[in-house]
Amino acid sequence: MPRKRLPDFIIGGAPRSGTTWLYHLLDRHPDICMANPVTPEPKFFLVDGLYERGIDYYSDKWFSDVPEGEICGEKSANYLESPVAAVRIHKHLPDVRLVFILRNPVDRAFSNYLWSKMNGLEKEDFATALDIEEKRELELPGKLRYARPYAYFSRGLYADLLEPYFSLFPREQILCIRFEDIIICPELLTECLHEFLGVRPRPDDAKGLGVINMADDEDNISMPEEIKERLYKVYEGPNQRLAKLLGPGFELWR
C-alpha cells in the first residue's frame, strides 16, 4: 500500500501577517504543491473535531493529488497560537518544516481589529477592544473558539507563542521571517524561503503578487497615536524576549 502523503512544510502563522501572500508565492513554484483551496484553511491540528477524524483523513483531503516529485505544504495561520497544535504536529510530522511570518505586533493588532470590524464581529472602538480583550477571550462562544476574533494584543506575544514549537522541533526546521520584508525585499525573502524548503530559488516569483487579503480601509485608517505609543511600550519586553529567542539575524521593529 503506498505511503500516505503528508505535508513537507506548514505555514503556521501569524494571522494578519502575510500568510496568504506566502501561500500564493509558493503556489507559483513548479516544484511545490499547496493544499487547496487556500480558504477554508485545513486547521487539522487545531480544531478538535477535525483532528479526531485521524491523520488519514487529513492526508486524503488535502494531499492525495500531490504530483510525484513535488513537495507539498499547507497554511493554517492559527497553529502558532496553539500549544496543542504544536504537540499534534510534532507527533505526526516530526520532520516537517515550519514557517512563521511575524509582523510588527502593533500594526498586526490594528489590522486584526479592522478585519474583525470588516466582518461584522467588532462594534467597539480600538482602545475599548484592547481593554476588554482578556474578558472577551474568556467568554468566547464555541463557534468563535478557534477564530478568536478579539485576540488583538495577545497574538503579538510572539516569543510566548513560538516557545512550544522551539521546545519540540530542532531550530533548523523553523523559519521565522518578517512581514515587512514582503514590502522591503520580496525577492530576497522569496529566495530565503525557497532555500529553506529545499527547492530551486525563484526570486522572481514575488513579482506582481501585490498586497493580498488586506482588510477594508487598512491603508486609509490610522491608529490613534496615543494607542500606538501605548502598544509599543507594552510590547517592549515581549519583543526583547523574541530577540533573544530568534537571535540577531531577526530585525526587530522600532
GUTORMI-398305 format. One record per atom (N, C-alpha, C): x, z, y. Coordinates in pm, whole numbers, plus 32768, in hexadecimal, padded with zeros to 4 digits. Example, Ala and Ser with C-alpha at 12.3 -4.5 7.8 and 13.67 -1.06 7.14 Angstrom:
<recs>
8527830C7DC7/84CE830C7E3E/8528830C7EB6/850582C47F1F/855782CA7F96/850A83138003/
</recs>
This chain:
<recs>
805580007F88/800080008000/80588000807C/80427FA480DB/80977F9D8152/808C801B81A7/80FB803D81E7/80FE80B3823C/80A5809F82B7/805A810782D9/80058101834F/805B80F883CD/803480A28429/807C809984A8/8053810B8503/80B681478540/80A281B185A2/80FB8192861A/80DF81CD868E/812B81A68705/81BE81CB8700/820E81728736/829C818C8748/82B481DC87C8/825781D18826/8264821B88A4/81D9823B88DA/81D5829F8930/815A82CB8971/817782E38A06/812182AA8A5A/812082CF8AE8/80BF83438AF4/80F483BB8B12/80A284348B08/807684728B8B/808F84348BFC/8067846C8C7C/80D0844D8CE5/80BA84808D5E/804F84D88D8A/7FDB84878DC3/7F6184BE8DC2/7EF084788DFE/7F06845C8E93/7ED383EB8EC1/7EDF83BF8F4D/7F7083AE8F77/7FC3837F8F1A/805283738F35/808E82EF8F07/803B828D8EEB/8070820A8EC8/807281EA8E33/802A82368DE2/802A821A8D53/7FEA81938D33/7F82816F8D7D/7F4180EE8D65/7F9E807C8D8D/7FEA808D8DF7/804E802A8E1E/80B480178DAE/80E380868D76/8142807E8D06/810580358C8F/808880528C72/8045800E8C02/804A7F778C16/801F7F488C8A/801B7EB88CA3/80A77E7B8CA9/81067EC88CD9/81917E998CD8/81C07E7F8C49/81AE7EE18BF3/81DF7ED38B69/818F7E6D8B1C/81127E5A8B40/80C07DF68AFC/80F27D678B16/81457D568B7B/817D7CD28B9A/81F27CAD8B3E/822C7D108AFD/82A47CF78AAD/827E7CBA8A27/82BD7C4B89FF/82967C098981/82B47C598903/83087CC0890F/832C7D108899/82E57D978896/82817DA788ED/82377E2588F4/81A27E0888E6/81607E568891/80CF7E4C8880/80917ED088AC/80407EC98915/7FFE7F418948/7F747F508907/7F517FCC88E6/7ECA7FE988B4/7E657FBC891C/7E037F6F88F3/7DA37F3F8955/7D137F548924/7CB77F5F8985/7CC87F4B8A15/7D0F7FC08A58/7D337FAC8AD8/7D7880158B20/7D1B808C8B3A/7C9A80728B4A/7C3780DD8B54/7BC280BD8AF8/7B8781208AB8/7BB081AC8ABC/7C3381C18A70/7C7F82238A9C/7CFF82418A5B/7CE7827B89CF/7D4B82718977/7D3A82AB88F1/7D1E834188F1/7D6F838E8939/7D5F84218944/7D55846588BB/7D8984258854/7D79845787CB/7DB284E487BB/7E2784FC87F1/7E68857D87DD/7E3485E8883C/7DDE85C1889A/7DA7861E88FC/7D1D865088D4/7CC585F688B0/7C3886168899/7C2486448808/7BF386BD87F7/7BE586F78771/7B94869E8714/7B21866C8745/7ACB861B86F0/7B0C859C86C0/7B6485618710/7BAD84E986E6/7C1C850D8684/7C65857686A1/7CD3859F864A/7CA185C385BF/7C2B85FD85B8/7BF486258537/7BD185AE84DE/7BCA85378518/7BB184BF84C7/7C2B84968476/7C9F84C8849A/7D1684B18449/7D6F8442847F/7DED84478454/7E5183EB8487/7E37835A845A/7DF6834883E7/7DD582C083BB/7D70827F8419/7D1282CF844A/7CB2829B84AD/7CFC826B8529/7D5782BB8558/7DA7829885CF/7DF4821685B9/7E34820C8547/7E8081928527/7E258118851F/7DB7812584D7/7D5D80B284C2/7D1B80858544/7CF780E48599/7CAF80C18614/7D098080867C/7D8580AF8686/7DD9808686F6/7E51802F86D2/7E7C80308655/7EFA7FEE8634/7EF47F9485BA/7E7C7F75858A/7E717F26850F/7E9B7E948523/7E987E63859E/7EB67DD685B7/7F3E7DC085F9/7F977E2085EF/801B7E11862D/806A7DA585E1/80987D3D8625/80E57CD485E2/81687D0785A8/81937CCA853C/82137CEC8500/82827CD58564/82DF7D32856B/83517D2385C2/833F7D59864E/82C77D878671/82AF7DC086F5/82A57E5886EB/82D17E9D8753/82B97F2C875A/82317F41879D/81F77FB5878A/81727FCD87C1/816C80558804/810E805F8861/80FE80DD88A8/807380ED88E1/805981628914/7FD8817F8952/7FED81D189D0/7F8381D98A20/7F8182298A9A/7F0A82878A99/7F2583078A9F/7EBD836D8AB2/7EF483D18B16/7EC783C58B92/7F08840A8C01/7EF784A18C00/7E9D84D58BAE/7E8785668BAC/7ED685AF8B40/7F2285678AEF/7F7485AC8A8B/7FD386108ACC/800985EC8B40/806D86418B81/803B86CF8B96/7FBB86DE8BB6/7F8887628BD9/7F5787B18B60/7F7187828AE7/7F3D87C38A6F/7FAC87EC8A0F/7FCD886E8A08/802C889D89A3/7FFC887F8915/7F79887F8902/7F418860887D/7F6187CF8859/7F53877588B9/7F7586E988A0/800986DC887D/805E872788C1/80EE872288A5/810A87458813/80CA87AF87E3/80DE87DA8758/80AA877186F7/803787398714/7FFC86D486BC/8051865586B9/8080862A872B/80D585B2872F/815385CA86DE/818F863D86F0/820C865B86A7/81F386618610/8182869485E9/8163869E855A/815C86148518/811C85B5855A/81058532851E/816D84C98547/81AA84DC85BC/8205847785F2/828584BA8625/82D184F885CF/8348854285FE/83B284E9863D/83B084688620/8415840D8656/83E283B986CB/836883D486F9/832D83828763/837B839587E5/837C832C8837/83B5833588BD/834683528920/836183AF897B/82FC83DE89DA/832483B88A67/82C6837D8AAE/82DD83538B38/827D83A18B93/82B683E58BF5/8266842C8C58/828E83FA8CE3/822C83D08D31/824683A58DB9/820D840F8E17/826284418E6F/824184B28EC4/823D84858F56/81D984B38F9D/81C4848F9029/81D6850C9080/820484F790FA/820585679158/818485B79143/818F8635911B/8116868090F6/80B486929168/80E6869191E3/808D869C9257/8036861F9260/807485AB9257/802A852C925D/7FD0851B91E4/800285479170/7FB3853A90F6/7F32858B90FE/7F3C86049136/7EC7865A9143/7E5B86199198/7E8585E09209/7E2485A29263/7DE885239226/7E3B84D691E0/7E09845F919C/7DA284859132/7DBC84F190EA/7D5E85219085/7CDA854C90C5/7CE5858D9138/7C6D85B79183/7C1B853C91AC/7C5D84D791E3/7C15845F920E/7BD584169197/7C1A841A9125/7BE583DB90AC/7B668422907D/7B6A84A7907B/7AF484F49053/7A8184DE90B6/7AA284D79134/7A3D84BE919B/79FF84339189/7A5383CE916F/7A248346915B/79C5833C90E5/79DE838E907F/798C838A9007/791683EC9009/78F884219080/788384759090/788F85009056/7909852D903C/791D85B08FFE/7944861B9062/796385F390DD/79978651913F/7946864A91C1/791286BE91EB/78C586C59268/790A871A92D2/796F876792A9/79B287C29306/7A1D87799357/7A4487B493C8/7ABA8781940E/7B3687AB93C0/7BA8876C93DD/7C208780938C/7C508811938F/7C4E88509403/7C7C88DA940E/7C28893893B8/7BA5892793BE/7B4D897B936D/7B62896092D9/7B7188E192B6/7B8688BE922A/7C0488FF91F1/7C6E89059241/7CE889499215/7CD089DF9203/7C878A199260/7C6F8AAA925B/7C1D8AD391E1/7BC38A7E91B5/7B6B8AA49145/7B938A5F90C2/7C098A2090C1/7C3289D69049/7C348A2E8FCC/7C748AA08FD5/7C818AF58F5F/7BF88B208F2A/7BA08B448F82/7B198B6D8F5A/7AD08AFA8F17/7AD98A848F50/7A968A0F8F16/7ACE89ED8E8D/7B5089FA8E7D/7B8E89DD8DFC/7B568A388D8F/7B3E8AB38DB2/7B098B138D50/7A778AF88D2F/7A318AB38D8A/79A18A9E8D79/797E8A0D8D55/79E089BE8D2E/79C689318D10/796089218CA1/78FE88CB8CB2/78A388AC8C43/78EE88618BD5/78B988698B5D/78FE882D8AEB/791E879A8AFC/78C6874F8B3E/78DB86BF8B4B/7951869E8BA6/797E87018BF6/79F086EA8C4F/7A6D87348C21/7A67876B8BA9/7AD487BF8B78/7B5A87778B77/7B5886F88B4F/7BD686AE8B45/7BF5865F8BC4/7B9086388C0D/7BA785EC8C89/7BDF86448CF8/7BB286C08D00/7BE287218D62/7BEA86E58DEF/7B7A86BC8E26/7B7C86738EA5/7BA686C48F1E/7BAC874A8F10/7BCD879E8F83/7C5A87DA8F7A/7CAA87AC8F1C/7D3187E38F07/7D9587A18F66/7D8087B78FE7/7DD18774904B/7E5D87B19056/7E6488339068/7EE588769077/7F2D88888FF2/7EE888B88F8D/7F2888DF8F10/7F68886A8EC6/7F3387F38ED9/7F6D877E8E98/7FF487568ED3/801A87938F42/809C87768F7D/810887DA8F59/80E988378F00/814C889A8ED3/8198885E8E5C/81E687F78E7A/821D87A28E12/827A87EB8DB1/82CC88448DE2/8329888A8D88/82DC88D88D1D/8272891C8D47/822189698CE8/81DF890C8C83/81B188988CB1/816B883B8C58/81CA87F68BF8/824387DC8C24/82A687988BCF/82E587F48B68/82E788758B84/833188D28B2E/830B88C98A9A/828888C38A77/826888B889E8/82A3883B89A6/82AC87CE89F1/82E6875489B9/837C876089AA/83BE879B8A0E/844E87AC8A07/84758810899A/841D886D897B/843D88CF8913/842B88948887/83E18827887B/83C587EC87F9/8417876E87DC/8432871E8842/8472869D882F/84FF869D8866/855986528826/85E08643885E/85D9860388E8/8635862B893E/863485FA89C8/863D856289CE/868585258970/869784938975/861884468953/85B0848B8924/8531844A8907/84CD8452897B/84F7848F89EA/849E84A38A5B/84D884608AD7/8488840D8B17/84AF83CE8B95/844F83FA8C02/848484348C6C/843484588CE0/845F83FF8D55/840083B58D8C/841C835B8DFB/83C1837F8E70/83DF83468EE4/839683688F5E/833582FA8F86/82BD83228FAA/825A82C58FDD/828E82799056/82D682BE90AC/830682829128/8362820B910F/83A28208909C/83FC8199907D/83B18118905C/833081229040/82DD80A99035/82E0805D90B9/82E480A79127/82E7806A91AC/8376804991D7/83D180A691BE/845A809991F3/84AE803791A3/84AB8041911F/85037FF090CB/84BF7FD09046/84547F819048/84087F688FCC/84597F208F61/84B37EC68F87/85037E7F8F23/85627EDE8EDD/85A07F388F28/85FB7F998EEC/85B07FF88E8F/853B80258EBA/84E8807B8E65/84C580328DE4/84A07FB38DF0/84797F638D7B/84ED7F568D19/85627F3A8D4D/85D87F2C8CF7/85F67FAE8CAF/85EE801E8CF6/860580A28CBA/85A180BE8C4B/8524809E8C64/84BB80B78C02/84CE80608B86/84EA7FE08B98/85007F878B27/85777FB58AD2/85E27FDD8B15/8657800C8ACA/8637808A8A7A/85E980E38AB5/85C2815D8A6F/8571813C89F3/851D80D789FB/84C880B18989/850F80568926/8587802B8947/85D57FDB88EA/85AE7F4988E3/85757F14894F/85527E868954/85A77E4189BE/85AA7DBD89B8/85F87D6F8A16/85C77D888AA4/86217DB08AFF/85F67DCA8B88/85C47D4B8BCD/854F7D578C0D/85127CE88C58/84E47D1E8CDF/85427D378D39/851D7D758DBA/84B97D258E0A/84B57CA28DF6/84567C4F8E41/83C67C658E18/83B17CAC8DA9/83277CCB8D81/82DE7D1D8DEA/832B7D618E40/82EC7DB58EA7/82B47D638F1A/82DD7CE88F25/82B47C978F98/821F7C758F90/81DB7C879001/81507C5D900A/80EB7CBF8FD3/81177D318FA0/80B67D918F6A/80657DD58FD9/80A47DEC904A/805E7E2C90B8/80377EBB9099/7FD37EED90E1/7FA17F7590CC/7F287F6F9071/7F257FC5900C/7EBB7FC28FA7/7E7580498FA3/7DF080458F9E/7D9F80BE8F87/7DA481218FFB/7DA880ED9074/7DA8814490E9/7D1B81769107/7D1281F09136/7C9082259161/7C6581DF91E1/7BE181D891F7/7BAD819C9271/7BE881E292EB/7C138191934D/7C4481C593CD/7CC3821893C1/7D098210934F/7D8282629340/7DEB823E93A7/7DED81C193D2/7E4C81969438/7E1E81B794C5/7DA081D994D4/7D6681E8955A/7D4482779581/7D3982D0951F/7D16835B953C/7D9383B19530/7DB283FB9598/7E2A84509599/7E0584E1957A/7E5F85229534/7E4F85B0951A/7E6985FE959C/7E18865F95BC/7E3486B29633/7EC086EF962B/7F0886EB969B/7F948716969B/7FA487A89672/7F4787FE969B/7F56888B9678/7F4A88A195E1/7EF6885295A0/7EE9885D950E/7F66882494CB/7F9887B69500/8011877A94C8/808687DC94CE/8098881E953F/8106887D954C/80F288F594F0/8077892094E4/8059898F9489/807D896B93F9/805B88F293D0/807A88C79348/811088B89332/8155887F9392/81E688719384/822688FA9370/81F4895D93B7/822D89E293AC/82158A1E9322/819B8A1392EF/817E8A51926D/81BC8A0491F8/81DB8984920E/821C893791A3/82B4894591A4/82EE898A9206/837F8995920E/83BB89D1918F/83858A429167/83B78A8490EE/83A48A309071/832A89FF9057/831689A88FE3/836F892D8FE2/838788F29057/83DD887C905B/846E889F903C/849989159064/8521893F9041/852E89548FAB/84C689878F6C/84C889958ED9/84CE890B8E97/848788AC8ED2/848B88238E9E/851887EA8EAA/855988018F1B/85E187D08F30/8640880B8EC8/862E88898EA9/868288C98E44/8669888D8DBA/85EB886D8D9D/85C788368D1B/85FC87A88D0A/85ED87558D71/860E86C78D65/869B86A58D8F/86DB86FA8DDC/876586E18E04/876E868D8E83/87EA86778EB1/880186358F32/87DA85A18F34/87C685648EC1/87A084D78EBE/871384BC8EED/86C185258EF4/863785168F21/862F85448FB2/861084E8900C/860C8507909B/8588854C90BF/859385C390F3/851B860D911A/84E185D5919C/846685FE91B8/842085D4922F/843F863692A1/845885FB9316/8470864B938F/84D786B59378/
</recs>
